[in-house]
């Protein structure tokens, strides 16, 4: 039971007790009057007093009922006001809930849109990556087929020697042997064709690479290789530019420290 209902019940009980008190007071008054009149008045006077007593009792009952009725009206008004306030709060709560619901729906729709965009972007990137991988795979396959005839014998030697290698020293020996075998094979192929392979010479001066400082092959940032002598001639202020793809490589200080030796080419040219 709420505090408002408890207070209303207490008010009713107080009003009823007050009315009952008035009834008892009128009863005592008329009792004394009636006792006196009984001794000194006639029967008519007695009836008058009886009627007056009934009238007083009726008035007391009416006042008690009026008090109860007023209490009920006040309680009804309080209840009605409380219901109106509750209705207002309910409407406000429903309005706030609807606004929050609309905001959440907007957020959800935005998240769905963002997710669709992300998935679309990932699919595009995936397709592009697959295409590039397929192209790279095809290029690799073609290169392998071109080099297979030259490297078949060398790969067999490397495989047999690698299986027998137990430490780094043995492996280094095998590597040297394989390089020697490769150089021998390349030399044989070169002598057979009467000219060097294109990658064994500088693409600018067309002179073969060698161990001499100026003849050492130097690899640019773009991947192309030229001799050190030609590389120095390509220097422009603080960068050196590749003559094939025009990609520049910045540097400070000695050009020899910026452009590393291409040992893969050098080992096949010694």
C-alpha positions in Angstrom: 0.0 0.0 0.0 1.4 3.5 -1.0 1.8 6.3 1.4 -0.9 8.3 -0.3 -3.5 5.6 0.2 -2.5 5.2 3.9 -2.9 8.9 4.6 -6.4 8.8 2.9 -7.5 5.9 5.1 -6.3 7.7 8.3 -8.1 10.9 7.3 -11.3 8.9 6.8 -11.0 7.3 10.2 -10.4 10.7 11.9 -13.5 12.2 10.2 -15.7 9.2 11.2 -14.4 9.4 14.8 -15.1 13.1 15.0 -18.7 12.6 13.7 -19.2 9.8 16.3 -18.0 12.1 19.0 -20.5 14.7 18.0 -23.3 12.1 18.1 -22.3 11.1 21.7 -22.3 14.8 22.8 -25.8 15.3 21.4 -27.0 12.1 23.0 -25.7 13.2 26.4 -27.2 16.7 26.0 -30.6 15.4 25.0 -30.5 12.8 27.7 -30.1 15.5 30.4 -32.7 17.7 28.8 -35.1 14.7 28.5 -34.6 13.8 32.2 -35.4 17.3 33.3 -38.4 17.7 31.0 -39.8 14.3 32.0 -40.2 15.5 35.5 -41.6 19.0 34.7 -43.2 19.0 31.3 -46.2 17.5 29.6 -46.4 14.8 27.0 -46.3 17.4 24.2 -43.2 18.9 25.5 -41.7 15.4 25.6 -42.5 14.8 21.9 -41.0 18.2 21.0 -37.8 17.3 22.8 -37.8 13.9 21.1 -38.2 15.4 17.7 -35.4 17.9 18.5 -33.2 15.0 19.6 -33.9 13.2 16.4 -33.3 16.3 14.4 -29.9 16.8 16.1 -29.0 13.2 15.5 -29.9 13.5 11.8 -27.9 16.7 11.6 -24.9 14.9 13.2 -25.3 12.0 10.8 -25.5 14.4 7.8 -22.4 16.2 8.9 -20.6 12.9 9.3 -21.7 11.7 5.9 -20.7 15.1 4.4 -17.2 14.8 6.0 -16.8 11.3 4.6 -18.1 12.5 1.2 -15.7 15.4 1.2 -12.9 13.1 2.1 -13.8 10.7 -0.7 -14.0 13.6 -3.2 -10.6 14.9 -2.1 -9.2 11.4 -2.4 -10.7 11.0 -5.8 -9.2 14.3 -6.9 -5.8 13.3 -5.7 -6.1 9.9 -7.5 -7.3 11.7 -10.6 -4.4 14.1 -10.4 -1.9 11.3 -9.8 -3.4 9.4 -12.8 -3.0 12.5 -15.0 0.6 13.0 -13.9 1.3 9.3 -14.5 -0.3 9.6 -18.0 1.9 12.6 -18.7 5.1 10.8 -17.6 4.0 7.8 -19.6 3.6 9.9 -22.7 7.0 11.5 -22.1 8.6 8.1 -21.6 7.0 6.7 -24.8 8.1 9.8 -26.7 11.7 9.5 -25.4 11.7 5.8 -26.1 10.5 6.4 -29.7 13.2 9.0 -30.3 15.9 6.7 -28.9 14.5 3.9 -31.0 14.7 6.0 -34.2 18.3 7.0 -33.3 19.3 3.3 -32.8 17.7 2.4 -36.1 19.7 5.1 -37.8 22.9 3.9 -36.2 22.1 0.3 -37.2 21.3 1.3 -40.8 24.6 3.3 -40.9 26.5 0.3 -39.6 24.9 -2.0 -42.2 25.8 0.5 -44.9 29.4 0.7 -43.7 29.6 -3.1 -43.5 28.3 -3.3 -47.1 30.9 -0.8 -48.3 33.7 -2.6 -46.5 32.6 -6.0 -47.9 32.4 -4.4 -51.4 35.9 -2.9 -51.0 37.3 -6.2 -49.7 35.8 -8.1 -52.7 37.3 -5.6 -55.1 40.7 -5.8 -53.5 40.4 -9.6 -53.4 39.6 -9.8 -57.1 42.5 -7.4 -57.9 44.8 -9.4 -55.8 43.8 -12.7 -57.4 44.3 -11.1 -60.8 47.8 -9.9 -59.9 48.6 -13.3 -58.3 47.5 -15.1 -61.5 49.6 -12.8 -63.6 52.6 -13.2 -61.3 52.1 -17.0 -61.4 52.0 -17.0 -65.1 55.2 -14.9 -65.4 56.9 -17.1 -62.9 55.9 -20.2 -64.8 57.2 -18.8 -68.0 60.5 -17.9 -66.4 60.8 -21.3 -64.9 60.2 -22.9 -68.3 62.9 -20.7 -69.9 65.5 -21.5 -67.2 64.6 -25.1 -66.7 66.9 -26.4 -69.4 69.9 -24.5 -68.1 69.4 -25.2 -64.4 68.2 -28.8 -64.5 71.7 -30.2 -64.1 72.7 -27.6 -61.5 69.6 -28.3 -59.4 70.3 -32.0 -59.4 73.9 -31.3 -58.2 72.7 -28.9 -55.5 70.1 -31.4 -54.3 72.6 -34.2 -54.0 75.2 -32.0 -52.4 72.7 -30.4 -50.0 71.5 -33.8 -48.7 75.1 -34.7 -47.8 75.8 -31.3 -46.1 75.9 -31.5 -42.3 77.3 -28.1 -41.3 77.8 -24.6 -42.6 81.3 -25.4 -43.9 80.0 -28.3 -46.0 77.1 -26.1 -47.3 79.5 -23.3 -48.2 81.6 -25.8 -50.1 78.6 -27.1 -52.0 77.5 -23.5 -52.8 80.9 -22.7 -54.2 80.8 -25.9 -56.3 77.4 -25.2 -57.5 78.4 -21.6 -58.5 81.4 -23.0 -60.3 79.3 -25.5 -62.1 76.8 -22.8 -63.0 79.6 -20.5 -64.2 81.0 -23.4 -66.2 77.7 -24.1 -67.7 77.0 -20.5 -68.5 80.5 -20.2 -70.0 79.8 -23.2 -72.1 76.5 -21.8 -73.3 78.2 -18.4 -74.0 81.0 -20.0 -76.0 78.4 -22.1 -77.8 76.4 -19.0 -78.8 79.5 -16.9 -79.3 78.3 -14.0 -77.0 77.6 -13.2 -73.4 74.2 -13.4 -71.8 72.6 -9.9 -71.7 72.6 -9.8 -67.9 76.3 -10.4 -67.8 77.1 -7.0 -69.2 76.1 -3.4 -68.3 73.0 -2.2 -70.3 74.6 1.2 -70.8 78.2 0.6 -71.9 77.6 -3.0 -72.8 80.9 -4.0 -71.2 80.9 -7.2 -69.1 80.7 -7.0 -65.3 83.8 -8.0 -63.3 85.5 -7.9 -59.9 87.3 -4.6 -60.7 85.7 -1.7 -58.7 84.4 0.2 -61.6 83.1 -3.0 -63.3 81.2 -4.3 -60.3 77.4 -4.6 -61.0 75.3 -2.1 -58.9 71.6 -2.6 -58.3 69.3 0.4 -58.3 66.2 0.9 -56.1 64.0 0.0 -59.1 65.8 -3.3 -59.6 67.9 -2.6 -62.7 71.7 -3.3 -62.6 74.5 -1.2 -64.1 78.2 -1.0 -63.6 79.6 1.4 -61.0 81.3 3.5 -63.7 78.1 4.2 -65.5 76.2 4.6 -62.3 78.4 7.5 -61.3 77.7 9.2 -64.6 73.9 9.1 -63.8 74.3 11.1 -60.5 72.2 14.3 -60.4 72.8 16.5 -57.3 71.6 14.3 -54.4 70.0 11.4 -56.4 70.7 9.0 -59.1 68.1 8.2 -61.8 67.7 5.0 -63.7 67.8 5.6 -67.5 65.3 2.8 -68.2 62.3 3.7 -66.0 63.5 7.2 -64.8 63.0 6.2 -61.2 65.3 8.1 -58.9 67.2 7.0 -55.8 68.1 9.6 -53.2 71.5 9.4 -51.4 73.9 11.3 -49.3 77.7 10.8 -49.4 79.4 8.1 -51.4 77.4 6.5 -54.2 79.1 3.2 -53.6 77.4 2.9 -50.2 74.0 3.7 -51.7 74.0 1.2 -54.6 74.8 -2.3 -53.3 76.7 -4.9 -55.4 74.5 -7.4 -57.2 76.3 -10.5 -56.0 73.9 -12.8 -57.8 75.1 -11.4 -61.1 78.7 -10.9 -60.0 79.1 -14.5 -59.0 78.0 -15.6 -62.4 80.4 -13.3 -64.1 83.7 -14.2 -62.3 
